[in-house]
Amino acid sequence: MSLVPRHIWNRMSPQDQALHTPDDTPEQLAREPNPDFAGQELKQQKILNNWLNLRLAERKLWPINPRSDKASTIRRGHPDYSVFLPRGQLLLMEMKVAGGTLSAVQLDAIGILSELEHEVIIPASAYEAIRLIERFL
């Protein structure tokens, strides 16, 4: 059985699907063509979380990221992701897919972090976030 991207596997006939396996690796899922991720923020976060955990296992970064199954214990408004990178770099990201809006608390937190000279990046998909992180590795 060969691996094929999920979006292709989904369009195959049942007979062809039986001959192939959908590629559900985080890297492949993040590349799935879908220009509008509206309503899929949690799915995109799960893809990114899986990818971050793989890089953590390789000791390439140290992520602090949300758990989708519990309420956050981090200060309200703090960006979704704090990613500690090589050479003392820190990347702060707030995932917002198409149609998502920042709350007043998030805007305030981003403003304070900006005053402290910490930029908060707002990726619209796991793929966009992964591409950004890879530039620092």
Protein Blocks (a to p, Z undefined) as FASTA:
>chain_A
ZZddfklmmmpcfklmmmpccdfbfklmmmpgcfblghilmmmmmmmmmmmmmmmmnopa
ccddddfkbccfbdehiafbdcddehhiacddddddehiacdfklmmmmmmmmmnopacd
ddfbfklmmmmmmmmZZ
